[in-house]
Amino acid sequence: MPGRETKASPETEDNKPEELATAAEVYAAIERYSEIAERRLKPGLDAACEHRDKLFAHLERLDTQKHALENLRVAGDSVTTRANIGEEFYVAAEVNLRKPVVLELCEGVMVEVSIDEAWEMIRERKELLERLAESATSRIVDVQAHLKAVLSTVAKLRESHGALVRQEARAEILGEDHW
């Protein structure tokens, strides 16, 4: 209300400001947070990114297989195409659409199925991998947020207690008990 003045209450035992941490405590906290960032969060972020990249590479291979199946469906009863015989070496191949095709499920695992079965397997596998990739991306975002928070905390500790650390270090060098 206008004209009404409030007085600050005197400090009591209960509302005393917190005592400042010593330089050793601040240094220990900085070391602890830095270790969390370096030994847990950064390797976790690298592993999550690598996992997501593998999922995306597998999704790309599935898209290639799906595109090849679409071309086979449009072609009619048989078609001549290129077949990967390994290590990106291709040969011309005649594909009879009435016979089963060989579908690579994952690295080194292949099955012989009809084109319709292959189409369905690719669709299901792609849906699963897309969910996994979304989950991996979410995990990466979470780890990045944690890493940012930890590094921000370290920076704030260094900034706010830098003078304290320098003063205590100077006092220690000079052999003073108090600065």
N, CA, C and O of each residue as an XYZ file, in Angstrom:
716
protein
N       0.828     -1.177      0.000
C       0.000      0.000      0.000
C       0.873      1.241      0.000
O       1.953      1.231      0.591
N       0.426      2.319     -0.655
C       1.227      3.535     -0.685
C       1.332      4.143      0.712
O       0.388      4.100      1.501
N       2.469      4.692      0.989
C       2.700      5.354      2.254
C       3.017      4.404      3.392
O       3.324      4.846      4.500
N       2.948      3.131      3.141
C       3.228      2.158      4.197
C       4.649      1.629      4.005
O       4.989      1.142      2.927
N       5.450      1.721      5.011
C       6.831      1.269      4.914
C       6.979     -0.057      5.646
O       6.378     -0.293      6.694
N       7.796     -0.903      5.055
C       8.069     -2.173      5.716
C       9.519     -2.175      6.141
O      10.394     -1.687      5.426
N       9.758     -2.720      7.290
C      11.120     -2.801      7.804
C      11.641     -4.208      7.588
O      10.911     -5.192      7.706
N      12.893     -4.274      7.277
C      13.517     -5.584      7.131
C      13.644     -6.203      8.506
O      14.040     -5.540      9.464
N      13.310     -7.464      8.596
C      13.412     -8.130      9.883
C      14.873     -8.395     10.206
O      15.669     -8.695      9.317
N      15.216     -8.286     11.461
C      16.608     -8.554     11.827
C      16.921    -10.033     11.586
O      16.051    -10.900     11.667
N      18.191    -10.283     11.290
C      18.587    -11.668     11.031
C      18.505    -12.465     12.308
O      18.987    -12.046     13.360
N      17.896    -13.603     12.199
C      17.832    -14.517     13.326
C      18.659    -15.738     12.979
O      19.193    -15.861     11.877
N      18.750    -16.616     13.926
C      19.511    -17.848     13.723
C      18.956    -18.649     12.545
O      19.709    -19.319     11.838
N      17.631    -18.580     12.334
C      16.987    -19.386     11.292
C      17.159    -18.827      9.890
O      17.183    -19.600      8.931
N      17.282    -17.500      9.731
C      17.359    -16.971      8.372
C      18.727    -16.385      8.024
O      18.821    -15.473      7.202
N      19.784    -16.905      8.648
C      21.142    -16.475      8.307
C      21.484    -16.932      6.899
O      21.088    -18.021      6.484
N      22.210    -16.114      6.173
C      22.621    -16.570      4.838
C      23.570    -17.764      4.965
O      24.297    -17.905      5.948
N      23.538    -18.601      3.956
C      24.420    -19.777      3.985
C      25.869    -19.340      3.948
O      26.222    -18.354      3.301
N      26.693    -20.079      4.642
C      28.105    -19.743      4.650
C      28.714    -20.119      3.308
O      28.294    -21.072      2.653
N      29.699    -19.353      2.928
C      30.355    -19.625      1.656
C      31.176    -20.904      1.738
O      31.764    -21.224      2.771
N      31.201    -21.611      0.644
C      31.988    -22.837      0.583
C      33.469    -22.480      0.484
O      33.836    -21.412     -0.006
N      34.295    -23.381      0.952
C      35.731    -23.155      0.848
C      36.178    -23.461     -0.571
O      35.458    -24.092     -1.345
N      37.355    -23.011     -0.890
C      37.898    -23.255     -2.221
C      38.044    -24.752     -2.478
O      37.807    -25.212     -3.595
N      38.429    -25.511     -1.461
C      38.596    -26.960     -1.625
C      37.258    -27.623     -1.950
O      37.200    -28.531     -2.780
N      36.174    -27.168     -1.294
C      34.850    -27.733     -1.574
C      34.389    -27.390     -2.988
O      33.818    -28.222     -3.693
N      34.648    -26.149     -3.383
C      34.274    -25.727     -4.737
C      35.079    -26.521     -5.765
O      34.529    -27.011     -6.751
N      36.377    -26.643     -5.525
C      37.239    -27.388     -6.442
C      36.775    -28.842     -6.536
O      36.747    -29.411     -7.627
N      36.412    -29.445     -5.408
C      35.931    -30.831     -5.408
C      34.634    -30.955     -6.207
O      34.448    -31.918     -6.951
N      33.740    -29.979     -6.052
C      32.482    -30.005     -6.811
C      32.750    -29.868     -8.304
O      32.143    -30.570     -9.112
N      33.652    -28.972     -8.671
C      34.010    -28.789    -10.082
C      34.586    -30.082    -10.644
O      34.223    -30.503    -11.742
N      35.481    -30.708     -9.892
C      36.075    -31.968    -10.336
C      35.016    -33.065    -10.490
O      35.039    -33.827    -11.456
N      34.095    -33.137     -9.532
C      33.049    -34.157     -9.560
C      32.150    -33.972    -10.799
O      31.863    -34.931    -11.517
N      31.719    -32.741    -11.032
C      30.860    -32.476    -12.188
C      31.610    -32.679    -13.499
O      31.048    -33.194    -14.466
N      32.865    -32.278    -13.533
C      33.666    -32.472    -14.746
C      33.847    -33.958    -15.046
O      33.804    -34.379    -16.202
N      34.047    -34.738    -14.001
C      34.200    -36.188    -14.176
C      32.906    -36.817    -14.689
O      32.942    -37.700    -15.546
N      31.778    -36.372    -14.174
C      30.492    -36.878    -14.667
C      30.353    -36.582    -16.152
O      29.927    -37.439    -16.926
N      30.715    -35.370    -16.544
C      30.604    -34.987    -17.959
C      31.542    -35.814    -18.829
O      31.137    -36.316    -19.877
N      32.789    -35.958    -18.403
C      33.793    -36.626    -19.230
C      33.666    -38.143    -19.255
O      33.861    -38.763    -20.300
N      33.341    -38.744    -18.118
C      33.355    -40.213    -18.039
C      32.003    -40.862    -18.289
O      31.938    -42.036    -18.653
N      30.916    -40.108    -18.096
C      29.600    -40.731    -18.251
C      28.792    -40.115    -19.377
O      28.294    -40.825    -20.251
N      28.659    -38.789    -19.360
C      27.748    -38.164    -20.306
C      28.300    -38.116    -21.735
O      27.587    -38.454    -22.680
N      29.557    -37.703    -21.903
C      30.110    -37.621    -23.259
C      30.210    -38.998    -23.922
O      29.811    -39.130    -25.079
N      30.725    -40.030    -23.241
C      30.725    -41.363    -23.868
C      29.301    -41.867    -24.150
O      29.057    -42.514    -25.168
N      28.370    -41.566    -23.244
C      26.978    -41.962    -23.462
C      26.385    -41.276    -24.673
O      25.630    -41.882    -25.432
N      26.728    -40.002    -24.856
C      26.253    -39.255    -26.019
C      26.849    -39.829    -27.301
O      26.145    -39.996    -28.297
N      28.142    -40.130    -27.276
C      28.790    -40.718    -28.456
C      28.163    -42.063    -28.817
O      27.907    -42.337    -29.990
N      27.915    -42.905    -27.805
C      27.316    -44.223    -28.052
C      25.896    -44.084    -28.598
O      25.505    -44.819    -29.506
N      25.130    -43.150    -28.051
C      23.755    -42.948    -28.523
C      23.741    -42.449    -29.963
O      22.900    -42.871    -30.757
N      24.659    -41.559    -30.302
C      24.746    -41.060    -31.686
C      25.150    -42.177    -32.645
O      24.604    -42.288    -33.743
N      26.099    -42.996    -32.229
C      26.539    -44.112    -33.060
C      25.393    -45.103    -33.284
O      25.199    -45.595    -34.395
N      24.648    -45.388    -32.233
C      23.508    -46.311    -32.337
C      22.454    -45.754    -33.296
O      21.941    -46.477    -34.150
N      22.138    -44.475    -33.150
C      21.151    -43.845    -34.034
C      21.623    -43.853    -35.479
O      20.828    -44.100    -36.387
N      22.912    -43.585    -35.707
C      23.451    -43.594    -37.065
C      23.342    -44.976    -37.703
O      23.059    -45.088    -38.896
N      23.564    -46.026    -36.915
C      23.405    -47.393    -37.434
C      21.953    -47.665    -37.808
O      21.673    -48.301    -38.824
N      21.039    -47.183    -36.983
C      19.616    -47.354    -37.294
C      19.256    -46.627    -38.594
O      18.529    -47.164    -39.429
N      19.763    -45.417    -38.756
C      19.482    -44.666    -39.984
C      20.089    -45.358    -41.211
O      19.480    -45.371    -42.280
N      21.278    -45.926    -41.057
C      21.902    -46.649    -42.179
C      21.056    -47.865    -42.556
O      20.874    -48.156    -43.738
N      20.543    -48.571    -41.554
C      19.696    -49.733    -41.828
C      18.384    -49.292    -42.481
O      17.890    -49.968    -43.383
N      17.822    -48.179    -42.043
C      16.611    -47.642    -42.676
C      16.871    -47.298    -44.139
O      16.012    -47.506    -44.996
N      18.045    -46.776    -44.413
C      18.407    -46.448    -45.800
C      18.468    -47.710    -46.655
O      18.005    -47.715    -47.796
N      19.040    -48.780    -46.102
C      19.092    -50.051    -46.851
C      17.677    -50.586    -47.098
O      17.388    -51.115    -48.171
N      16.803    -50.446    -46.104
C      15.420    -50.888    -46.286
C      14.717    -50.072    -47.372
O      13.944    -50.620    -48.157
N      14.983    -48.776    -47.417
C      14.393    -47.947    -48.471
C      14.868    -48.394    -49.855
O      14.096    -48.403    -50.815
N      16.134    -48.760    -49.943
C      16.675    -49.261    -51.215
C      15.977    -50.560    -51.604
O      15.600    -50.746    -52.761
N      15.807    -51.454    -50.636
C      15.122    -52.715    -50.915
C      13.668    -52.471    -51.298
O      13.154    -53.117    -52.211
N      13.010    -51.562    -50.621
C      11.614    -51.249    -50.925
C      11.485    -50.690    -52.339
O      10.572    -51.053    -53.080
N      12.403    -49.810    -52.699
C      12.398    -49.229    -54.055
C      12.608    -50.327    -55.105
O      11.956    -50.326    -56.149
N      13.516    -51.254    -54.823
C      13.757    -52.360    -55.757
C      12.499    -53.228    -55.898
O      12.162    -53.652    -57.004
N      11.813    -53.490    -54.797
C      10.574    -54.274    -54.851
C       9.486    -53.541    -55.629
O       8.736    -54.170    -56.376
N       9.388    -52.232    -55.468
C       8.414    -51.456    -56.234
C       8.683    -51.589    -57.725
O       7.758    -51.751    -58.522
N       9.962    -51.520    -58.094
C      10.325    -51.668    -59.510
C       9.958    -53.061    -60.021
O       9.509    -53.210    -61.157
N      10.150    -54.080    -59.181
C       9.808    -55.443    -59.583
C       8.298    -55.586    -59.768
O       7.859    -56.248    -60.708
N       7.523    -55.000    -58.920
C       6.063    -55.083    -59.024
C       5.570    -54.442    -60.314
O       4.650    -54.956    -60.950
N       6.167    -53.340    -60.699
C       5.757    -52.620    -61.897
C       6.198    -53.365    -63.164
O       5.545    -53.260    -64.203
N       7.290    -54.107    -63.083
C       7.908    -54.721    -64.259
C       7.084    -55.843    -64.886
O       7.191    -56.058    -66.093
N       6.296    -56.540    -64.147
C       5.516    -57.649    -64.717
C       5.992    -58.979    -64.181
O       6.299    -59.103    -62.995
N       6.059    -60.013    -65.079
C       6.418    -61.363    -64.638
C       7.901    -61.542    -64.351
O       8.268    -62.295    -63.450
N       8.761    -60.860    -65.105
C      10.198    -60.976    -64.854
C      10.881    -59.679    -65.258
O      10.365    -58.894    -66.054
N      12.035    -59.490    -64.691
C      12.783    -58.267    -64.943
C      14.273    -58.552    -64.788
O      14.677    -59.434    -64.030
N      15.077    -57.791    -65.517
C      16.531    -57.875    -65.372
C      16.958    -56.694    -64.502
O      16.586    -55.548    -64.759
N      17.730    -56.989    -63.490
C      18.166    -55.954    -62.554
C      19.596    -56.226    -62.114
O      20.211    -57.210    -62.527
N      20.109    -55.352    -61.281
C      21.455    -55.564    -60.713
C      21.292    -56.198    -59.347
O      20.410    -55.821    -58.577
N      22.152    -57.171    -59.051
C      22.142    -57.837    -57.747
C      23.482    -57.607    -57.067
O      24.538    -57.815    -57.666
N      23.433    -57.187    -55.840
C      24.642    -56.957    -55.049
C      25.127    -58.314    -54.556
O      24.425    -58.994    -53.808
N      26.340    -58.712    -54.980
C      26.879    -60.006    -54.547
C      27.832    -59.849    -53.367
O      28.490    -60.806    -52.958
N      27.898    -58.654    -52.834
C      28.730    -58.399    -51.655
C      29.764    -57.332    -51.916
O      30.290    -57.215    -53.023
N      30.053    -56.552    -50.889
C      31.064    -55.497    -50.969
C      30.789    -54.534    -52.118
O      31.714    -54.022    -52.748
N      29.511    -54.293    -52.380
C      29.074    -53.374    -53.431
C      29.506    -53.798    -54.843
O      29.712    -52.951    -55.712
N      29.641    -55.106    -55.063
C      29.876    -55.647    -56.400
C      28.535    -56.132    -56.935
O      27.819    -56.872    -56.259
N      28.196    -55.711    -58.160
C      26.891    -56.027    -58.728
C      27.039    -56.877    -59.986
O      28.020    -56.776    -60.722
N      26.034    -57.711    -60.202
C      25.944    -58.496    -61.428
C      24.521    -58.364    -61.953
O      23.593    -58.069    -61.200
N      24.363    -58.587    -63.264
C      23.025    -58.564    -63.847
C      22.293    -59.830    -63.413
O      22.866    -60.919    -63.386
N      21.022    -59.665    -63.077
C      20.247    -60.814    -62.597
C      18.842    -60.751    -63.188
O      18.236    -59.683    -63.279
N      18.346    -61.899    -63.581
C      16.969    -62.019    -64.056
C      16.124    -62.452    -62.866
O      16.416    -63.462    -62.228
N      15.079    -61.691    -62.568
C      14.214    -62.004    -61.448
C      12.852    -62.406    -61.990
O      12.190    -61.640    -62.690
N      12.448    -63.626    -61.650
C      11.130    -64.106    -62.013
C      10.226    -63.816    -60.820
O      10.465    -64.302    -59.715
N       9.205    -63.033    -61.052
C       8.361    -62.589    -59.955
C       7.485    -63.695    -59.385
O       6.866    -63.517    -58.336
N       7.429    -64.813    -60.054
C       6.651    -65.938    -59.534
C       7.478    -66.771    -58.553
O       6.936    -67.605    -57.828
N       8.766    -66.543    -58.535
C       9.660    -67.285    -57.638
C      10.008    -66.412    -56.438
O       9.882    -65.189    -56.498
N      10.446    -67.043    -55.346
C      10.836    -66.258    -54.164
C      12.073    -65.390    -54.435
O      12.891    -65.695    -55.303
N      12.179    -64.317    -53.678
C      13.353    -63.451    -53.734
C      14.107    -63.594    -52.418
O      13.548    -64.030    -51.412
N      15.372    -63.226    -52.439
C      16.193    -63.267    -51.229
C      16.198    -61.863    -50.640
O      16.550    -60.890    -51.307
N      15.799    -61.780    -49.378
C      15.694    -60.500    -48.695
C      16.708    -60.472    -47.557
O      16.757    -61.385    -46.733
N      17.516    -59.416    -47.520
C      18.480    -59.247    -46.434
C      17.760    -58.586    -45.261
O      17.303    -57.447    -45.362
N      17.665    -59.309    -44.157
C      16.991    -58.772    -42.969
C      17.902    -57.843    -42.189
O      17.502    -56.757    -41.771
N      19.127    -58.289    -42.000
C      20.139    -57.477    -41.337
C      21.491    -57.976    -41.815
O      21.566    -58.874    -42.653
N      22.524    -57.414    -41.301
C      23.879    -57.737    -41.741
C      24.125    -59.239    -41.766
O      24.249    -59.867    -40.715
N      24.196    -59.822    -42.971
C      24.531    -61.235    -43.118
C      23.382    -62.211    -42.920
O      23.592    -63.419    -43.022
N      22.162    -61.724    -42.637
C      21.021    -62.616    -42.439
C      20.052    -62.402    -43.597
O      19.489    -61.321    -43.768
N      19.871    -63.460    -44.390
C      19.006    -63.363    -45.557
C      17.974    -64.472    -45.515
O      18.233    -65.565    -45.011
N      16.787    -64.173    -46.058
C      15.711    -65.157    -46.130
C      15.136    -65.168    -47.537
O      15.205    -64.173    -48.259
N      14.570    -66.302    -47.915
C      13.936    -66.438    -49.222
C      12.428    -66.351    -49.014
O      11.841    -67.182    -48.322
N      11.804    -65.339    -49.618
C      10.371    -65.094    -49.440
C       9.763    -64.627    -50.765
O      10.474    -64.272    -51.705
N       8.433    -64.638    -50.810
C       7.757    -64.090    -51.994
C       7.871    -62.567    -51.958
O       8.222    -61.989    -50.930
N       7.579    -61.933    -53.067
C       7.667    -60.476    -53.132
C       6.675    -59.835    -52.166
O       6.999    -58.848    -51.505
N       5.477    -60.388    -52.082
C       4.493    -59.822    -51.149
C       4.949    -59.971    -49.701
O       4.782    -59.057    -48.894
N       5.525    -61.129    -49.377
C       6.053    -61.323    -48.016
C       7.215    -60.372    -47.747
O       7.334    -59.815    -46.656
N       8.068    -60.194    -48.753
C       9.200    -59.275    -48.600
C       8.697    -57.852    -48.372
O       9.229    -57.128    -47.530
N       7.681    -57.459    -49.118
C       7.095    -56.131    -48.980
C       6.602    -55.919    -47.550
O       6.876    -54.885    -46.940
N       5.878    -56.897    -47.023
C       5.334    -56.806    -45.670
C       6.447    -56.804    -44.620
O       6.374    -56.054    -43.647
N       7.466    -57.626    -44.805
C       8.583    -57.682    -43.849
C       9.329    -56.346    -43.828
O       9.707    -55.852    -42.766
N       9.533    -55.780    -44.994
C      10.230    -54.492    -45.065
C       9.399    -53.419    -44.368
O       9.936    -52.608    -43.614
N       8.092    -53.413    -44.618
C       7.221    -52.414    -43.985
C       7.271    -52.521    -42.459
O       7.414    -51.514    -41.766
N       7.152    -53.746    -41.941
C       7.182    -53.945    -40.482
C       8.541    -53.582    -39.894
O       8.628    -52.929    -38.854
N       9.583    -54.009    -40.566
C      10.941    -53.728    -40.084
C      11.211    -52.226    -40.083
O      11.831    -51.696    -39.160
N      10.737    -51.548    -41.131
C      10.946    -50.107    -41.233
C      10.205    -49.383    -40.106
O      10.753    -48.457    -39.508
N       8.977    -49.789    -39.810
C       8.223    -49.176    -38.711
C       8.963    -49.344    -37.381
O       9.075    -48.405    -36.592
N       9.459    -50.549    -37.153
C      10.201    -50.815    -35.913
C      11.453    -49.942    -35.840
O      11.713    -49.314    -34.814
N      12.225    -49.902    -36.921
C      13.465    -49.118    -36.919
C      13.189    -47.628    -36.782
O      13.971    -46.911    -36.157
N      12.098    -47.155    -37.353
C      11.743    -45.738    -37.204
C      11.419    -45.411    -35.752
O      11.811    -44.355    -35.255
N      10.706    -46.306    -35.064
C      10.422    -46.093    -33.638
C      11.721    -46.108    -32.829
O      11.919    -45.282    -31.938
N      12.601    -47.060    -33.152
C      13.885    -47.137    -32.438
C      14.731    -45.894    -32.692
O      15.375    -45.383    -31.776
N      14.733    -45.408    -33.930
C      15.502    -44.208    -34.263
C      14.938    -42.987    -33.541
O      15.691    -42.127    -33.084
N      13.625    -42.915    -33.442
C      12.990    -41.818    -32.713
C      13.368    -41.871    -31.232
O      13.664    -40.845    -30.619
N      13.354    -43.068    -30.672
C      13.737    -43.250    -29.277
C      15.209    -42.886    -29.067
O      15.561    -42.248    -28.075
N      16.061    -43.294    -30.003
C      17.491    -42.979    -29.899
C      17.716    -41.471    -29.993
O      18.553    -40.922    -29.277
N      16.977    -40.808    -30.863
C      17.099    -39.355    -30.988
C      16.650    -38.675    -29.706
O      17.270    -37.706    -29.267
N      15.579    -39.173    -29.102
C      15.095    -38.636    -27.836
C      16.150    -38.825    -26.743
O      16.368    -37.934    -25.921
N      16.793    -39.975    -26.740
C      17.855    -40.254    -25.766
C      19.024    -39.280    -25.951
O      19.598    -38.790    -24.978
N      19.358    -39.013    -27.190
C      20.453    -38.071    -27.481
C      20.101    -36.688    -26.945
O      20.941    -36.027    -26.334
N      18.873    -36.249    -27.168
C      18.441    -34.939    -26.684
C      18.519    -34.889    -25.156
O      18.953    -33.886    -24.590
N      18.102    -35.964    -24.491
C      18.168    -36.017    -23.026
C      19.609    -35.931    -22.529
O      19.911    -35.170    -21.609
N      20.493    -36.711    -23.141
C      21.900    -36.705    -22.715
C      22.520    -35.338    -22.987
O      23.293    -34.836    -22.170
N      22.187    -34.729    -24.132
C      22.710    -33.392    -24.430
C      22.240    -32.383    -23.390
O      23.012    -31.520    -22.971
N      20.983    -32.482    -22.970
C      20.458    -31.564    -21.955
C      21.185    -31.757    -20.623
O      21.540    -30.781    -19.963
N      21.408    -33.015    -20.229
C      22.145    -33.277    -18.985
C      23.573    -32.752    -19.079
O      24.087    -32.138    -18.143
N      24.199    -32.999    -20.212
C      25.578    -32.541    -20.401
C      25.648    -31.018    -20.338
O      26.546    -30.458    -19.710
N      24.702    -30.355    -20.989
C      24.665    -28.893    -20.967
C      24.469    -28.381    -19.541
O      25.108    -27.412    -19.133
N      23.579    -29.037    -18.780
C      23.338    -28.619    -17.392
C      24.585    -28.794    -16.539
O      24.922    -27.918    -15.742
N      25.266    -29.911    -16.700
C      26.481    -30.161    -15.908
C      27.573    -29.159    -16.271
O      28.219    -28.595    -15.388
N      27.779    -28.936    -17.568
C      28.818    -27.988    -17.992
C      28.465    -26.561    -17.561
O      29.352    -25.776    -17.227
N      27.181    -26.229    -17.570
C      26.735    -24.918    -17.102
C      27.005    -24.768    -15.607
O      27.428    -23.706    -15.151
N      26.762    -25.821    -14.855
C      27.018    -25.799    -13.409
C      28.506    -25.608    -13.139
O      28.890    -24.833    -12.263
N      29.332    -26.312    -13.887
C      30.788    -26.167    -13.732
C      31.205    -24.735    -14.034
O      31.995    -24.148    -13.294
N      30.677    -24.167    -15.125
C      31.029    -22.792    -15.487
C      30.580    -21.808    -14.417
O      31.311    -20.876    -14.082
N      29.368    -22.012    -13.874
C      28.869    -21.116    -12.823
C      29.713    -21.227    -11.555
O      30.009    -20.222    -10.909
N      30.095    -22.451    -11.204
C      30.950    -22.633    -10.023
C      32.288    -21.933    -10.213
O      32.789    -21.265     -9.308
N      32.854    -22.093    -11.393
C      34.151    -21.445    -11.656
C      34.018    -19.932    -11.626
O      34.874    -19.232    -11.086
N      32.933    -19.436    -12.212
C      32.718    -17.995    -12.277
C      32.436    -17.395    -10.898
O      33.051    -16.402    -10.508
N      31.513    -17.997    -10.173
C      31.103    -17.410     -8.896
C      32.122    -17.612     -7.788
O      32.197    -16.799     -6.866
N      32.890    -18.656     -7.858
C      33.835    -18.922     -6.780
C      35.288    -18.765     -7.224
O      36.208    -19.150     -6.502
N      35.489    -18.204     -8.403
C      36.853    -18.020     -8.900
C      37.692    -17.153     -7.990
O      38.852    -17.467     -7.723
N      37.113    -16.062     -7.511
C      37.850    -15.160     -6.623
C      38.198    -15.856     -5.318
O      39.304    -15.697     -4.802
N      37.250    -16.633     -4.779
C      37.490    -17.365     -3.532
C      38.640    -18.349     -3.711
O      39.522    -18.441     -2.858
N      38.629    -19.075     -4.807
C      39.678    -20.052     -5.070
C      41.026    -19.351     -5.189
O      42.023    -19.816     -4.635
N      41.058    -18.220     -5.918
C      42.320    -17.484     -6.076
C      42.810    -16.933     -4.732
O      44.005    -16.977     -4.440
N      41.890    -16.417     -3.920
C      42.282    -15.861     -2.624
C      42.822    -16.942     -1.699
O      43.844    -16.737     -1.044
N      42.161    -18.077     -1.636
C      42.640    -19.153     -0.770
C      43.962    -19.713     -1.277
O      44.834    -20.065     -0.483
N      44.113    -19.797     -2.594
C      45.373    -20.289     -3.148
C      46.498    -19.314     -2.821
O      47.600    -19.728     -2.461
N      46.220    -18.026     -2.945
C      47.217    -17.005     -2.628
C      47.583    -17.091     -1.144
O      48.760    -17.004     -0.792
N      46.599    -17.257     -0.285
C      46.846    -17.353      1.156
C      47.665    -18.598      1.474
O      48.545    -18.570      2.334
N      47.366    -19.693      0.773
C      48.108    -20.930      1.006
C      49.562    -20.779      0.580
O      50.471    -21.254      1.261
N      49.774    -20.114     -0.553
C      51.136    -19.910     -1.056
C      51.911    -19.019     -0.080
O      53.082    -19.273      0.204
N      51.257    -17.984      0.425
C      51.918    -17.066      1.340
C      51.992    -17.601      2.768
O      52.651    -17.008      3.622
N      51.324    -18.711      3.023
C      51.357    -19.306      4.349
C      50.461    -18.605      5.344
O      50.663    -18.719      6.553
N      49.483    -17.887      4.852
C      48.567    -17.171      5.732
C      47.411    -18.086      6.110
O      46.955    -18.897      5.304
N      46.951    -17.946      7.328
C      45.796    -18.708      7.773
C      44.504    -18.077      7.282
O      43.563    -18.770      6.896
N      44.475    -16.756      7.305
C      43.270    -16.026      6.865
C      43.698    -14.995      5.859
O      44.833    -14.521      5.905
N      42.840    -14.644      4.970
C      43.164    -13.613      4.001
C      42.371    -12.460      4.342
O      42.456    -11.432      3.669
